[in-house]
Amino acid sequence: MNANRLRIGIPKGSLQETTQSLFVRAGYNLRISGRSYYPDIDDAEIECVLIRPQEMARYVGQGVLDCAITGLDWILETGADVAELADLRAPWPNYGIVRWVMASKEGSAFDAVKDLQGRRIATEAVGMTRRFLAEHGVEAQIEFSWGATEVKPPLLADAIVDVSETGSSLRANHLKVMHVVLESTPRFIANHGALADGWKRAKIDRLLMMLKGAIAAATRVLLSMNVPRERVDAVLGILPALATPTVSTLADAAWVELSTVVEEKLVRELIPSLYEAGARGVIELPINKIVD
């Protein structure tokens, strides 16, 4: 592999669209064609490969890929020896917490893992399920499921271990959750050898800084306002405790400009209160990145 070229795994499937959006927010023009497994990116030092998340950690561990984005679930499932550099949890589709749950049919006699001794369990995550059963001292028949796992109880399996983000599919198929086996979020991982290479490590660190900066800005906005000097303390008292306002002098010495970053969900309550406290010319601005 070219020492001055970083090969990145982009997850195909449910994470694909949001990952592409994340790169764009971070300042990279990542373009994924419907027919190509090698997405284009406007950085000549980066090569992207589109791969299913289930396989990603293995290829990073083997050094085929220098770094990648995949779920914690598939890192643990494959047991790949990779460096986990960041949790990329974000308030976007498929980038939040997903749960792997053990479930059985409503009305069945299976209410807990101990009830599955000697029974049949269908799952795509065979290793994860095997470890969970071992932790509880239960022996059962685990069968790999090629899809539509939630429809298998009670005819084809006594229980399943399947991924659930909202629980809607479980409810639609009249399944009850017995246990949460694992909570997973997207992770940025890297090959140990790539991290030992000075050029690749620097490239990874810069890329990750921009990705994390885009995620940090996802739920925040910039509020800017003009405030009479005698009302500054009153306005500051309204702002969230974690806000760190910047106060700037204006041409009119009786006024100052105050700006601060706040959670977007607070804005609809903050702006009326700030106005009542004396703030004027309040402007809400979007933020692309925040790098701490």
C-alpha positions, 0 to 999 in steps of 0.5 A, spaced: 500 500 500 502 506 498 505 510 504 502 516 502 495 514 501 490 512 506 485 507 505 478 508 508 473 503 509 466 506 508 460 502 511 455 500 505 448 499 507 444 502 513 450 507 515 452 509 508 448 515 507 449 518 514 456 516 513 457 520 506 453 526 510 458 526 515 464 527 511 460 532 507 459 536 513 466 535 515 469 538 509 470 532 504 466 531 498 465 524 498 461 521 492 458 514 492 456 511 485 450 506 485 455 501 481 462 502 484 465 500 490 470 505 490 467 512 492 470 518 490 473 523 495 476 530 493 483 528 497 488 525 492 491 522 499 485 518 501 482 512 497 475 510 499 472 502 499 465 501 500 464 495 504 459 492 509 460 493 516 460 486 518 466 485 514 470 492 516 473 490 522 476 484 519 479 488 513 482 493 518 485 488 523 488 485 517 491 491 514 487 491 508 484 498 510 488 503 514 482 505 518 474 505 517 467 506 520 463 500 523 459 498 529 461 496 535 457 490 535 461 488 529 468 489 532 466 485 538 463 479 533 469 479 529 474 479 534 478 483 530 485 486 533 484 494 531 485 500 535 478 504 536 479 511 536 472 514 537 465 513 538 461 517 532 455 517 536 450 522 533 443 525 532 442 522 525 439 516 522 443 509 524 448 513 528 445 513 534 444 507 539 442 500 536 440 494 541 442 487 540 436 484 543 434 477 545 427 476 544 421 470 543 414 470 541 409 473 545 405 468 550 411 463 549 414 460 555 421 463 554 422 469 558 429 469 560 435 466 557 435 461 562 429 458 559 433 457 552 437 451 555 437 446 549 433 450 545 434 453 538 436 461 537 437 464 530 441 470 529 446 473 525 451 475 531 453 468 532 459 470 536 455 475 540 450 470 542 455 464 544 458 469 549 452 471 552 449 464 553 456 462 556 456 468 561 449 465 563 451 458 563 446 456 558 447 451 552 443 452 546 443 451 539 445 457 535 443 458 528 446 463 523 440 467 520 441 470 513 435 475 514 428 476 516 430 473 523 424 476 526 419 472 523 423 465 525 419 464 532 416 460 534 416 455 528 424 456 525 427 458 532 425 458 539 428 465 540 432 470 536 438 475 537 437 481 533 438 488 532 433 493 534 433 501 533 426 503 534 423 496 536 417 497 531 419 490 527 419 486 534 412 489 535 410 488 528 412 480 529 409 480 536 416 479 539 417 480 547 424 482 549 428 478 554 434 481 554 439 487 551 445 483 549 449 489 547 448 496 545 452 499 539 454 505 536 458 507 530 466 507 531 472 509 528 477 504 528 484 503 525 489 498 523 495 498 529 500 498 523 497 504 520 498 508 527 505 506 527 506 510 520 507 517 522 504 520 515 498 515 516 497 517 523 497 524 522 492 523 516 488 519 520 488 524 526 486 530 521 481 526 518 478 524 525 478 531 528 474 534 522 469 528 523 468 529 530 468 537 529 462 536 525 458 531 530 460 536 535 456 541 531 450 537 529 446 539 535 448 546 537 448 553 534 451 560 535 447 566 538 449 573 537 446 579 540 447 586 542 446 588 549 446 594 553 452 594 558 447 595 564 443 589 562 449 584 561 449 580 567 442 579 566 443 576 560 449 572 562 444 569 567 439 566 562 444 563 558 446 555 560 451 554 565 456 551 560 456 557 555 462 561 554 460 567 551 464 572 548 463 579 549 465 585 544 465 592 544 461 596 539 462 603 536 456 605 541 460 604 548 453 603 551 452 597 548 456 590 547 455 584 542 455 578 546 455 571 542 455 564 545 454 557 542 448 553 545 444 547 544 439 548 538 433 545 542 434 550 548 433 556 543 426 557 542 425 558 550 432 562 550 430 567 545 424 570 548 427 570 555 434 574 552 429 579 549 425 580 555 432 581 559 434 587 554 438 583 548 436 586 541 438 584 534 438 576 536 441 572 531 441 564 530 446 561 526 448 554 524 455 551 526 458 546 521 464 544 526 466 545 533 473 543 534 475 543 542 
